[in-house]
Amino acid sequence: MNMPYAECPKCGACYQGWALLHSRHQTCASCGVKLKITVNGQTFEGYSPFDAERLIINLAPDKTKKKHQPKR
Ligand SMILES: [Zn+2]
């Protein structure tokens, strides 16, 4: 397995090291966006705490809809 390599799509900063496999190191240190990580020729998007926050908001219950109750 080759050393993981990452590049920031926004500011172009480059990172290299096994720490990139951990989600807490998959964010650009200068601008905070997800890094594009390349491991063994495969590229995947890193983790960003900002995305996680957005995901939590999306998962919040929709209060505009009435709760569906089964009829008896
Ligand atoms: Zn950056």
N, CA, C, O and the ligand as a Tripos MOL2 file, in Angstrom:
@<TRIPOS>MOLECULE
protein
  289   287    73     0     0
PROTEIN
NO_CHARGES

@<TRIPOS>ATOM
      1 N           0.8430   -1.1970    0.0000 N.3       1 MET1
      2 CA          0.0000    0.0000    0.0000 C.3       1 MET1
      3 C           0.8770    1.2450    0.0000 C.2       1 MET1
      4 O           1.8040    1.3760    0.7990 O.2       1 MET1
      5 N           0.5630    2.1470   -0.9070 N.am      2 ASN2
      6 CA          1.3340    3.3770   -1.0000 C.3       2 ASN2
      7 C           0.8480    4.3960    0.0300 C.2       2 ASN2
      8 O          -0.2760    4.3320    0.5270 O.2       2 ASN2
      9 N           1.7210    5.3140    0.3210 N.am      3 MET3
     10 CA          1.3890    6.3930    1.2590 C.3       3 MET3
     11 C           0.2390    7.2300    0.6910 C.2       3 MET3
     12 O           0.3150    7.6980   -0.4450 O.2       3 MET3
     13 N          -0.8140    7.4170    1.4700 N.am      4 PRO4
     14 CA         -1.9400    8.2420    0.9880 C.3       4 PRO4
     15 C          -1.4920    9.6720    0.6650 C.2       4 PRO4
     16 O          -0.6310   10.2500    1.3290 O.2       4 PRO4
     17 N          -2.1110   10.2070   -0.3740 N.am      5 TYR5
     18 CA         -1.7670   11.5360   -0.8510 C.3       5 TYR5
     19 C          -3.0530   12.3270   -0.9910 C.2       5 TYR5
     20 O          -4.0590   11.7990   -1.4650 O.2       5 TYR5
     21 N          -3.0310   13.5760   -0.5880 N.am      6 ALA6
     22 CA         -4.2450   14.3830   -0.6650 C.3       6 ALA6
     23 C          -3.9370   15.7710   -1.1930 C.2       6 ALA6
     24 O          -2.8550   16.3210   -0.9890 O.2       6 ALA6
     25 N          -4.9350   16.3180   -1.8820 N.am      7 GLU7
     26 CA         -4.7890   17.6630   -2.4180 C.3       7 GLU7
     27 C          -6.0610   18.4350   -2.1240 C.2       7 GLU7
     28 O          -7.1650   17.9070   -2.2470 O.2       7 GLU7
     29 N          -5.8970   19.6790   -1.7380 N.am      8 CYS8
     30 CA         -7.0640   20.5120   -1.4740 C.3       8 CYS8
     31 C          -7.5900   21.0590   -2.7990 C.2       8 CYS8
     32 O          -6.8460   21.7120   -3.5310 O.2       8 CYS8
     33 N          -8.8800   20.8000   -3.1250 N.am      9 PRO9
     34 CA         -9.4380   21.2880   -4.3920 C.3       9 PRO9
     35 C          -9.6080   22.7980   -4.4180 C.2       9 PRO9
     36 O          -9.7870   23.3790   -5.4890 O.2       9 PRO9
     37 N          -9.5540   23.4340   -3.2730 N.am     10 LYS10
     38 CA         -9.8020   24.8770   -3.2060 C.3      10 LYS10
     39 C          -8.5010   25.6810   -3.2590 C.2      10 LYS10
     40 O          -8.3530   26.5590   -4.1090 O.2      10 LYS10
     41 N          -7.5540   25.3870   -2.3560 N.am     11 CYS11
     42 CA         -6.3300   26.2010   -2.3060 C.3      11 CYS11
     43 C          -5.1110   25.4730   -2.8660 C.2      11 CYS11
     44 O          -4.0450   26.0720   -3.0060 O.2      11 CYS11
     45 N          -5.2610   24.1650   -3.1930 N.am     12 GLY12
     46 CA         -4.1710   23.4460   -3.8330 C.3      12 GLY12
     47 C          -3.0980   22.9300   -2.8950 C.2      12 GLY12
     48 O          -2.0570   22.4530   -3.3480 O.2      12 GLY12
     49 N          -3.3380   23.0180   -1.5860 N.am     13 ALA13
     50 CA         -2.3620   22.5180   -0.6180 C.3      13 ALA13
     51 C          -2.2590   21.0030   -0.7280 C.2      13 ALA13
     52 O          -3.2570   20.3190   -0.9560 O.2      13 ALA13
     53 N          -1.0370   20.4810   -0.5630 N.am     14 CYS14
     54 CA         -0.8110   19.0490   -0.6830 C.3      14 CYS14
     55 C          -0.4780   18.4460    0.6750 C.2      14 CYS14
     56 O           0.2370   19.0370    1.4840 O.2      14 CYS14
     57 N          -1.0190   17.2510    0.9010 N.am     15 TYR15
     58 CA         -0.7580   16.5340    2.1450 C.3      15 TYR15
     59 C          -0.3650   15.1090    1.8110 C.2      15 TYR15
     60 O          -0.8190   14.5430    0.8170 O.2      15 TYR15
     61 N           0.4810   14.5370    2.6490 N.am     16 GLN16
     62 CA          0.8750   13.1570    2.4520 C.3      16 GLN16
     63 C           1.0860   12.5090    3.8080 C.2      16 GLN16
     64 O           1.6500   13.1240    4.7130 O.2      16 GLN16
     65 N           0.6400   11.2850    3.9500 N.am     17 GLY17
     66 CA          0.8520   10.5810    5.2100 C.3      17 GLY17
     67 C          -0.3100    9.6840    5.5780 C.2      17 GLY17
     68 O          -1.4250    9.8500    5.0840 O.2      17 GLY17
     69 N          -0.0330    8.7230    6.4600 N.am     18 TRP18
     70 CA         -1.0450    7.7440    6.8590 C.3      18 TRP18
     71 C          -2.1640    8.3990    7.6580 C.2      18 TRP18
     72 O          -3.2650    7.8550    7.7310 O.2      18 TRP18
     73 N          -1.9030    9.5510    8.2540 N.am     19 ALA19
     74 CA         -2.9370   10.2400    9.0370 C.3      19 ALA19
     75 C          -4.1460   10.5870    8.1730 C.2      19 ALA19
     76 O          -5.2500   10.7650    8.6880 O.2      19 ALA19
     77 N          -3.9370   10.6820    6.8570 N.am     20 LEU20
     78 CA         -5.0370   11.0320    5.9480 C.3      20 LEU20
     79 C          -6.1400    9.9790    5.9460 C.2      20 LEU20
     80 O          -7.2580   10.2620    5.5160 O.2      20 LEU20
     81 N          -5.8470    8.7890    6.4120 N.am     21 LEU21
     82 CA         -6.8690    7.7420    6.4540 C.3      21 LEU21
     83 C          -7.8680    7.9830    7.5790 C.2      21 LEU21
     84 O          -8.9310    7.3640    7.6170 O.2      21 LEU21
     85 N          -7.5270    8.8730    8.4820 N.am     22 HIS22
     86 CA         -8.4460    9.1890    9.5740 C.3      22 HIS22
     87 C          -9.2630   10.4260    9.2250 C.2      22 HIS22
     88 O          -8.7310   11.4010    8.6950 O.2      22 HIS22
     89 N         -10.5520   10.3790    9.5230 N.am     23 SER23
     90 CA        -11.4730   11.4350    9.0960 C.3      23 SER23
     91 C         -11.0670   12.8090    9.6320 C.2      23 SER23
     92 O         -11.3180   13.8290    8.9900 O.2      23 SER23
     93 N         -10.4460   12.8320   10.7980 N.am     24 ARG24
     94 CA        -10.0920   14.1380   11.3780 C.3      24 ARG24
     95 C          -8.9380   14.8020   10.6450 C.2      24 ARG24
     96 O          -8.6640   15.9810   10.8720 O.2      24 ARG24
     97 N          -8.2640   14.0770    9.7760 N.am     25 HIS25
     98 CA         -7.1600   14.6540    9.0030 C.3      25 HIS25
     99 C          -7.5160   14.7920    7.5320 C.2      25 HIS25
    100 O          -6.6330   15.0060    6.7030 O.2      25 HIS25
    101 N          -8.8060   14.6730    7.1920 N.am     26 GLN26
    102 CA         -9.2170   14.7270    5.7870 C.3      26 GLN26
    103 C          -9.7930   16.0870    5.4210 C.2      26 GLN26
    104 O         -10.5320   16.2150    4.4450 O.2      26 GLN26
    105 N          -9.4540   17.0940    6.2020 N.am     27 THR27
    106 CA         -9.9140   18.4480    5.9410 C.3      27 THR27
    107 C          -8.6980   19.3520    5.7620 C.2      27 THR27
    108 O          -7.6950   19.1860    6.4560 O.2      27 THR27
    109 N          -8.7790   20.3010    4.8400 N.am     28 CYS28
    110 CA         -7.6640   21.2070    4.6020 C.3      28 CYS28
    111 C          -7.4170   22.0800    5.8320 C.2      28 CYS28
    112 O          -8.3420   22.6740    6.3840 O.2      28 CYS28
    113 N          -6.1500   22.1460    6.2480 N.am     29 ALA29
    114 CA         -5.8110   22.9100    7.4450 C.3      29 ALA29
    115 C          -5.9530   24.4130    7.2220 C.2      29 ALA29
    116 O          -6.1790   25.1610    8.1730 O.2      29 ALA29
    117 N          -5.8210   24.8640    5.9690 N.am     30 SER30
    118 CA         -5.8890   26.3070    5.7300 C.3      30 SER30
    119 C          -7.2930   26.7950    5.4230 C.2      30 SER30
    120 O          -7.6740   27.8650    5.8990 O.2      30 SER30
    121 N          -8.0860   26.0530    4.6430 N.am     31 CYS31
    122 CA         -9.4050   26.5880    4.2930 C.3      31 CYS31
    123 C         -10.5590   25.7160    4.7560 C.2      31 CYS31
    124 O         -11.7120   26.1280    4.6330 O.2      31 CYS31
    125 N         -10.2950   24.5320    5.2800 N.am     32 GLY32
    126 CA        -11.3460   23.7470    5.9210 C.3      32 GLY32
    127 C         -12.2370   22.9400    4.9890 C.2      32 GLY32
    128 O         -13.2520   22.4000    5.4280 O.2      32 GLY32
    129 N         -11.8780   22.8460    3.7000 N.am     33 VAL33
    130 CA        -12.7000   22.0530    2.7890 C.3      33 VAL33
    131 C         -12.2030   20.6060    2.7650 C.2      33 VAL33
    132 O         -11.0950   20.3020    3.2080 O.2      33 VAL33
    133 N         -13.0490   19.7330    2.2380 N.am     34 LYS34
    134 CA        -12.6880   18.3240    2.1210 C.3      34 LYS34
    135 C         -11.5010   18.1550    1.1820 C.2      34 LYS34
    136 O         -11.4370   18.7970    0.1340 O.2      34 LYS34
    137 N         -10.5710   17.2980    1.5540 N.am     35 LEU35
    138 CA         -9.4320   17.0210    0.6900 C.3      35 LEU35
    139 C          -9.7970   15.9300   -0.3030 C.2      35 LEU35
    140 O         -10.6430   15.0760   -0.0360 O.2      35 LEU35
    141 N          -9.1280   15.9780   -1.4750 N.am     36 LYS36
    142 CA         -9.2550   14.8900   -2.4370 C.3      36 LYS36
    143 C          -8.1200   13.9260   -2.1510 C.2      36 LYS36
    144 O          -6.9590   14.2410   -2.4090 O.2      36 LYS36
    145 N          -8.4380   12.7640   -1.6250 N.am     37 ILE37
    146 CA         -7.4150   11.8370   -1.1660 C.3      37 ILE37
    147 C          -7.2300   10.7140   -2.1780 C.2      37 ILE37
    148 O          -8.1970   10.1280   -2.6640 O.2      37 ILE37
    149 N          -5.9790   10.4300   -2.4810 N.am     38 THR38
    150 CA         -5.6540    9.3490   -3.4010 C.3      38 THR38
    151 C          -4.8990    8.2640   -2.6480 C.2      38 THR38
    152 O          -3.8380    8.5150   -2.0770 O.2      38 THR38
    153 N          -5.4550    7.0540   -2.6530 N.am     39 VAL39
    154 CA         -4.8020    5.9070   -2.0260 C.3      39 VAL39
    155 C          -4.7840    4.7710   -3.0260 C.2      39 VAL39
    156 O          -5.8350    4.3360   -3.4960 O.2      39 VAL39
    157 N          -3.5900    4.2860   -3.3560 N.am     40 ASN40
    158 CA         -3.4350    3.1740   -4.3040 C.3      40 ASN40
    159 C          -4.1760    3.4170   -5.6230 C.2      40 ASN40
    160 O          -4.8110    2.5090   -6.1610 O.2      40 ASN40
    161 N          -4.0910    4.6410   -6.1350 N.am     41 GLY41
    162 CA         -4.7020    4.9620   -7.4140 C.3      41 GLY41
    163 C          -6.1880    5.2440   -7.3430 C.2      41 GLY41
    164 O          -6.7990    5.5890   -8.3540 O.2      41 GLY41
    165 N          -6.7820    5.1060   -6.1680 N.am     42 GLN42
    166 CA         -8.2030    5.4020   -6.0120 C.3      42 GLN42
    167 C          -8.3680    6.7380   -5.3150 C.2      42 GLN42
    168 O          -7.7090    7.0090   -4.3120 O.2      42 GLN42
    169 N          -9.2430    7.5670   -5.8430 N.am     43 THR43
    170 CA         -9.4610    8.8780   -5.2680 C.3      43 THR43
    171 C         -10.8190    8.9270   -4.5710 C.2      43 THR43
    172 O         -11.8270    8.4820   -5.1190 O.2      43 THR43
    173 N         -10.8290    9.4580   -3.3890 N.am     44 PHE44
    174 CA        -12.0990    9.6440   -2.7050 C.3      44 PHE44
    175 C         -12.0980   10.9700   -1.9670 C.2      44 PHE44
    176 O         -11.0460   11.5560   -1.7140 O.2      44 PHE44
    177 N         -13.2860   11.4320   -1.6280 N.am     45 GLU45
    178 CA        -13.4160   12.7130   -0.9490 C.3      45 GLU45
    179 C         -13.2490   12.5320    0.5440 C.2      45 GLU45
    180 O         -13.7460   11.5710    1.1310 O.2      45 GLU45
    181 N         -12.5520   13.4570    1.1400 N.am     46 GLY46
    182 CA        -12.3340   13.4070    2.5700 C.3      46 GLY46
    183 C         -13.5540   13.8230    3.3590 C.2      46 GLY46
    184 O         -14.6020   14.1550    2.8060 O.2      46 GLY46
    185 N         -13.3890   13.7960    4.6340 N.am     47 TYR47
    186 CA        -14.4710   14.1450    5.5280 C.3      47 TYR47
    187 C         -14.3130   15.5920    5.9630 C.2      47 TYR47
    188 O         -13.2040   16.0460    6.2430 O.2      47 TYR47
    189 N         -15.4130   16.3080    6.0180 N.am     48 SER48
    190 CA        -15.3810   17.6740    6.5080 C.3      48 SER48
    191 C         -16.4190   17.8350    7.6110 C.2      48 SER48
    192 O         -17.5690   17.4340    7.4320 O.2      48 SER48
    193 N         -16.0430   18.4070    8.7320 N.am     49 PRO49
    194 CA        -17.0180   18.6070    9.8170 C.3      49 PRO49
    195 C         -18.1800   19.4860    9.3890 C.2      49 PRO49
    196 O         -19.2690   19.3980    9.9550 O.2      49 PRO49
    197 N         -17.9530   20.3340    8.3900 N.am     50 PHE50
    198 CA        -19.0350   21.1990    7.9050 C.3      50 PHE50
    199 C         -20.0980   20.3790    7.1970 C.2      50 PHE50
    200 O         -21.2880   20.6720    7.3140 O.2      50 PHE50
    201 N         -19.6870   19.3650    6.4710 N.am     51 ASP51
    202 CA        -20.6340   18.4900    5.8070 C.3      51 ASP51
    203 C         -21.4370   17.6950    6.8190 C.2      51 ASP51
    204 O         -22.6410   17.4970    6.6600 O.2      51 ASP51
    205 N         -20.7570   17.2440    7.8590 N.am     52 ALA52
    206 CA        -21.4360   16.4550    8.8820 C.3      52 ALA52
    207 C         -22.5340   17.2870    9.5310 C.2      52 ALA52
    208 O         -23.6190   16.7880    9.8310 O.2      52 ALA52
    209 N         -22.2330   18.5570    9.7420 N.am     53 GLU53
    210 CA        -23.2060   19.4460   10.3540 C.3      53 GLU53
    211 C         -24.4410   19.5860    9.4620 C.2      53 GLU53
    212 O         -25.5750   19.5870    9.9400 O.2      53 GLU53
    213 N         -24.1940   19.7040    8.1640 N.am     54 ARG54
    214 CA        -25.2800   19.8340    7.2100 C.3      54 ARG54
    215 C         -26.1300   18.5610    7.2140 C.2      54 ARG54
    216 O         -27.3550   18.6120    7.1010 O.2      54 ARG54
    217 N         -25.4610   17.4390    7.3450 N.am     55 LEU55
    218 CA        -26.1510   16.1590    7.3480 C.3      55 LEU55
    219 C         -27.0740   16.0490    8.5500 C.2      55 LEU55
    220 O         -28.1920   15.5480    8.4320 O.2      55 LEU55
    221 N         -26.6170   16.5110    9.7010 N.am     56 ILE56
    222 CA        -27.4240   16.4620   10.9190 C.3      56 ILE56
    223 C         -28.6750   17.3170   10.7390 C.2      56 ILE56
    224 O         -29.7630   16.9220   11.1600 O.2      56 ILE56
    225 N         -28.5250   18.4860   10.1170 N.am     57 ILE57
    226 CA        -29.6630   19.3670    9.8730 C.3      57 ILE57
    227 C         -30.6710   18.6760    8.9500 C.2      57 ILE57
    228 O         -31.8790   18.7640    9.1670 O.2      57 ILE57
    229 N         -30.1630   17.9850    7.9140 N.am     58 ASN58
    230 CA        -31.0410   17.2900    6.9900 C.3      58 ASN58
    231 C         -31.7980   16.1500    7.6680 C.2      58 ASN58
    232 O         -32.9160   15.8170    7.2740 O.2      58 ASN58
    233 N         -31.1830   15.5570    8.6880 N.am     59 LEU59
    234 CA        -31.7990   14.4200    9.3520 C.3      59 LEU59
    235 C         -32.7860   14.8480   10.4330 C.2      59 LEU59
    236 O         -33.4800   14.0130   11.0130 O.2      59 LEU59
    237 N         -32.8460   16.1470   10.6990 N.am     60 ALA60
    238 CA        -33.7610   16.6350   11.7290 C.3      60 ALA60
    239 C         -35.1990   16.3500   11.3060 C.2      60 ALA60
    240 O         -35.5250   16.4400   10.1220 O.2      60 ALA60
    241 N         -36.0590   16.0080   12.2610 N.am     61 PRO61
    242 CA        -37.4530   15.6870   11.9040 C.3      61 PRO61
    243 C         -38.1680   16.8700   11.2680 C.2      61 PRO61
    244 O         -38.0100   18.0150   11.6900 O.2      61 PRO61
    245 N         -38.9440   16.5710   10.2580 N.am     62 ASP62
    246 CA        -39.6870   17.6010    9.5450 C.3      62 ASP62
    247 C         -40.9520   17.9310   10.3190 C.2      62 ASP62
    248 O         -41.8910   17.1360   10.3600 O.2      62 ASP62
    249 N         -40.9710   19.0910   10.9220 N.am     63 LYS63
    250 CA        -42.0980   19.4390   11.7880 C.3      63 LYS63
    251 C         -43.2970   19.9870   11.0160 C.2      63 LYS63
    252 O         -44.3760   20.1690   11.5780 O.2      63 LYS63
    253 N         -43.0970   20.2490    9.7170 N.am     64 THR64
    254 CA        -44.2080   20.7590    8.9250 C.3      64 THR64
    255 C         -45.1890   19.6390    8.5820 C.2      64 THR64
    256 O         -46.3560   19.8930    8.2820 O.2      64 THR64
    257 N         -44.7010   18.3930    8.6310 N.am     65 LYS65
    258 CA        -45.5770   17.2690    8.3140 C.3      65 LYS65
    259 C         -46.1700   16.7030    9.5950 C.2      65 LYS65
    260 O         -45.5070   16.6400   10.6300 O.2      65 LYS65
    261 N         -47.4110   16.3000    9.5090 N.am     66 LYS66
    262 CA        -48.0450   15.6810   10.6660 C.3      66 LYS66
    263 C         -47.5560   14.2390   10.8000 C.2      66 LYS66
    264 O         -47.3170   13.5370    9.8180 O.2      66 LYS66
    265 N         -47.4250   13.8470   12.0260 N.am     67 LYS67
    266 CA        -46.9640   12.4900   12.2870 C.3      67 LYS67
    267 C         -48.0310   11.4940   11.8060 C.2      67 LYS67
    268 O         -49.2150   11.6180   12.1170 O.2      67 LYS67
    269 N         -47.5760   10.5310   11.0600 N.am     68 HIS68
    270 CA        -48.5150    9.5370   10.5290 C.3      68 HIS68
    271 C         -48.8700    8.5050   11.5930 C.2      68 HIS68
    272 O         -48.0140    7.7600   12.0710 O.2      68 HIS68
    273 N         -50.1150    8.4800   11.9420 N.am     69 GLN69
    274 CA        -50.5790    7.5270   12.9660 C.3      69 GLN69
    275 C         -51.4180    6.4450   12.2960 C.2      69 GLN69
    276 O         -52.2540    6.7440   11.4440 O.2      69 GLN69
    277 N         -51.2010    5.2140   12.6700 N.am     70 PRO70
    278 CA        -52.0440    4.1420   12.1020 C.3      70 PRO70
    279 C         -53.4790    4.2440   12.5940 C.2      70 PRO70
    280 O         -53.7250    4.4590   13.7810 O.2      70 PRO70
    281 N         -54.4300    4.0860   11.6670 N.am     71 LYS71
    282 CA        -55.8500    4.1820   12.0480 C.3      71 LYS71
    283 C         -56.3130    2.9090   12.7390 C.2      71 LYS71
    284 O         -55.8780    1.8070   12.4050 O.2      71 LYS71
    285 N         -57.1910    3.0810   13.6940 N.am     72 ARG72
    286 CA        -57.7160    1.9140   14.4000 C.3      72 ARG72
    287 C         -59.1990    1.7650   14.1400 C.2      72 ARG72
    288 O         -59.8260    0.8370   14.6500 O.2      72 ARG72
    289 ZN         -7.2860   24.3540    1.2150 Zn       73 ZN73
@<TRIPOS>BOND
     1     1     2 1
     2     2     3 1
     3     3     4 2
     4     3     5 am
     5     5     6 1
     6     6     7 1
     7     7     8 2
     8     7     9 am
     9     9    10 1
    10    10    11 1
    11    11    12 2
    12    11    13 am
    13    13    14 1
    14    14    15 1
    15    15    16 2
    16    15    17 am
    17    17    18 1
    18    18    19 1
    19    19    20 2
    20    19    21 am
    21    21    22 1
    22    22    23 1
    23    23    24 2
    24    23    25 am
    25    25    26 1
    26    26    27 1
    27    27    28 2
    28    27    29 am
    29    29    30 1
    30    30    31 1
    31    31    32 2
    32    31    33 am
    33    33    34 1
    34    34    35 1
    35    35    36 2
    36    35    37 am
    37    37    38 1
    38    38    39 1
    39    39    40 2
    40    39    41 am
    41    41    42 1
    42    42    43 1
    43    43    44 2
    44    43    45 am
    45    45    46 1
    46    46    47 1
    47    47    48 2
    48    47    49 am
    49    49    50 1
    50    50    51 1
    51    51    52 2
    52    51    53 am
    53    53    54 1
    54    54    55 1
    55    55    56 2
    56    55    57 am
    57    57    58 1
    58    58    59 1
    59    59    60 2
    60    59    61 am
    61    61    62 1
    62    62    63 1
    63    63    64 2
    64    63    65 am
    65    65    66 1
    66    66    67 1
    67    67    68 2
    68    67    69 am
    69    69    70 1
    70    70    71 1
    71    71    72 2
    72    71    73 am
    73    73    74 1
    74    74    75 1
    75    75    76 2
    76    75    77 am
    77    77    78 1
    78    78    79 1
    79    79    80 2
    80    79    81 am
    81    81    82 1
    82    82    83 1
    83    83    84 2
    84    83    85 am
    85    85    86 1
    86    86    87 1
    87    87    88 2
    88    87    89 am
    89    89    90 1
    90    90    91 1
    91    91    92 2
    92    91    93 am
    93    93    94 1
    94    94    95 1
    95    95    96 2
    96    95    97 am
    97    97    98 1
    98    98    99 1
    99    99   100 2
   100    99   101 am
   101   101   102 1
   102   102   103 1
   103   103   104 2
   104   103   105 am
   105   105   106 1
   106   106   107 1
   107   107   108 2
   108   107   109 am
   109   109   110 1
   110   110   111 1
   111   111   112 2
   112   111   113 am
   113   113   114 1
   114   114   115 1
   115   115   116 2
   116   115   117 am
   117   117   118 1
   118   118   119 1
   119   119   120 2
   120   119   121 am
   121   121   122 1
   122   122   123 1
   123   123   124 2
   124   123   125 am
   125   125   126 1
   126   126   127 1
   127   127   128 2
   128   127   129 am
   129   129   130 1
   130   130   131 1
   131   131   132 2
   132   131   133 am
   133   133   134 1
   134   134   135 1
   135   135   136 2
   136   135   137 am
   137   137   138 1
   138   138   139 1
   139   139   140 2
   140   139   141 am
   141   141   142 1
   142   142   143 1
   143   143   144 2
   144   143   145 am
   145   145   146 1
   146   146   147 1
   147   147   148 2
   148   147   149 am
   149   149   150 1
   150   150   151 1
   151   151   152 2
   152   151   153 am
   153   153   154 1
   154   154   155 1
   155   155   156 2
   156   155   157 am
   157   157   158 1
   158   158   159 1
   159   159   160 2
   160   159   161 am
   161   161   162 1
   162   162   163 1
   163   163   164 2
   164   163   165 am
   165   165   166 1
   166   166   167 1
   167   167   168 2
   168   167   169 am
   169   169   170 1
   170   170   171 1
   171   171   172 2
   172   171   173 am
   173   173   174 1
   174   174   175 1
   175   175   176 2
   176   175   177 am
   177   177   178 1
   178   178   179 1
   179   179   180 2
   180   179   181 am
   181   181   182 1
   182   182   183 1
   183   183   184 2
   184   183   185 am
   185   185   186 1
   186   186   187 1
   187   187   188 2
   188   187   189 am
   189   189   190 1
   190   190   191 1
   191   191   192 2
   192   191   193 am
   193   193   194 1
   194   194   195 1
   195   195   196 2
   196   195   197 am
   197   197   198 1
   198   198   199 1
   199   199   200 2
   200   199   201 am
   201   201   202 1
   202   202   203 1
   203   203   204 2
   204   203   205 am
   205   205   206 1
   206   206   207 1
   207   207   208 2
   208   207   209 am
   209   209   210 1
   210   210   211 1
   211   211   212 2
   212   211   213 am
   213   213   214 1
   214   214   215 1
   215   215   216 2
   216   215   217 am
   217   217   218 1
   218   218   219 1
   219   219   220 2
   220   219   221 am
   221   221   222 1
   222   222   223 1
   223   223   224 2
   224   223   225 am
   225   225   226 1
   226   226   227 1
   227   227   228 2
   228   227   229 am
   229   229   230 1
   230   230   231 1
   231   231   232 2
   232   231   233 am
   233   233   234 1
   234   234   235 1
   235   235   236 2
   236   235   237 am
   237   237   238 1
   238   238   239 1
   239   239   240 2
   240   239   241 am
   241   241   242 1
   242   242   243 1
   243   243   244 2
   244   243   245 am
   245   245   246 1
   246   246   247 1
   247   247   248 2
   248   247   249 am
   249   249   250 1
   250   250   251 1
   251   251   252 2
   252   251   253 am
   253   253   254 1
   254   254   255 1
   255   255   256 2
   256   255   257 am
   257   257   258 1
   258   258   259 1
   259   259   260 2
   260   259   261 am
   261   261   262 1
   262   262   263 1
   263   263   264 2
   264   263   265 am
   265   265   266 1
   266   266   267 1
   267   267   268 2
   268   267   269 am
   269   269   270 1
   270   270   271 1
   271   271   272 2
   272   271   273 am
   273   273   274 1
   274   274   275 1
   275   275   276 2
   276   275   277 am
   277   277   278 1
   278   278   279 1
   279   279   280 2
   280   279   281 am
   281   281   282 1
   282   282   283 1
   283   283   284 2
   284   283   285 am
   285   285   286 1
   286   286   287 1
   287   287   288 2
@<TRIPOS>SUBSTRUCTURE
     1 MET1         2 RESIDUE 1 A MET
     2 ASN2         6 RESIDUE 1 A ASN
     3 MET3        10 RESIDUE 1 A MET
     4 PRO4        14 RESIDUE 1 A PRO
     5 TYR5        18 RESIDUE 1 A TYR
     6 ALA6        22 RESIDUE 1 A ALA
     7 GLU7        26 RESIDUE 1 A GLU
     8 CYS8        30 RESIDUE 1 A CYS
     9 PRO9        34 RESIDUE 1 A PRO
    10 LYS10       38 RESIDUE 1 A LYS
    11 CYS11       42 RESIDUE 1 A CYS
    12 GLY12       46 RESIDUE 1 A GLY
    13 ALA13       50 RESIDUE 1 A ALA
    14 CYS14       54 RESIDUE 1 A CYS
    15 TYR15       58 RESIDUE 1 A TYR
    16 GLN16       62 RESIDUE 1 A GLN
    17 GLY17       66 RESIDUE 1 A GLY
    18 TRP18       70 RESIDUE 1 A TRP
    19 ALA19       74 RESIDUE 1 A ALA
    20 LEU20       78 RESIDUE 1 A LEU
    21 LEU21       82 RESIDUE 1 A LEU
    22 HIS22       86 RESIDUE 1 A HIS
    23 SER23       90 RESIDUE 1 A SER
    24 ARG24       94 RESIDUE 1 A ARG
    25 HIS25       98 RESIDUE 1 A HIS
    26 GLN26      102 RESIDUE 1 A GLN
    27 THR27      106 RESIDUE 1 A THR
    28 CYS28      110 RESIDUE 1 A CYS
    29 ALA29      114 RESIDUE 1 A ALA
    30 SER30      118 RESIDUE 1 A SER
    31 CYS31      122 RESIDUE 1 A CYS
    32 GLY32      126 RESIDUE 1 A GLY
    33 VAL33      130 RESIDUE 1 A VAL
    34 LYS34      134 RESIDUE 1 A LYS
    35 LEU35      138 RESIDUE 1 A LEU
    36 LYS36      142 RESIDUE 1 A LYS
    37 ILE37      146 RESIDUE 1 A ILE
    38 THR38      150 RESIDUE 1 A THR
    39 VAL39      154 RESIDUE 1 A VAL
    40 ASN40      158 RESIDUE 1 A ASN
    41 GLY41      162 RESIDUE 1 A GLY
    42 GLN42      166 RESIDUE 1 A GLN
    43 THR43      170 RESIDUE 1 A THR
    44 PHE44      174 RESIDUE 1 A PHE
    45 GLU45      178 RESIDUE 1 A GLU
    46 GLY46      182 RESIDUE 1 A GLY
    47 TYR47      186 RESIDUE 1 A TYR
    48 SER48      190 RESIDUE 1 A SER
    49 PRO49      194 RESIDUE 1 A PRO
    50 PHE50      198 RESIDUE 1 A PHE
    51 ASP51      202 RESIDUE 1 A ASP
    52 ALA52      206 RESIDUE 1 A ALA
    53 GLU53      210 RESIDUE 1 A GLU
    54 ARG54      214 RESIDUE 1 A ARG
    55 LEU55      218 RESIDUE 1 A LEU
    56 ILE56      222 RESIDUE 1 A ILE
    57 ILE57      226 RESIDUE 1 A ILE
    58 ASN58      230 RESIDUE 1 A ASN
    59 LEU59      234 RESIDUE 1 A LEU
    60 ALA60      238 RESIDUE 1 A ALA
    61 PRO61      242 RESIDUE 1 A PRO
    62 ASP62      246 RESIDUE 1 A ASP
    63 LYS63      250 RESIDUE 1 A LYS
    64 THR64      254 RESIDUE 1 A THR
    65 LYS65      258 RESIDUE 1 A LYS
    66 LYS66      262 RESIDUE 1 A LYS
    67 LYS67      266 RESIDUE 1 A LYS
    68 HIS68      270 RESIDUE 1 A HIS
    69 GLN69      274 RESIDUE 1 A GLN
    70 PRO70      278 RESIDUE 1 A PRO
    71 LYS71      282 RESIDUE 1 A LYS
    72 ARG72      286 RESIDUE 1 A ARG
    73 ZN73       289 GROUP 0 **** ****
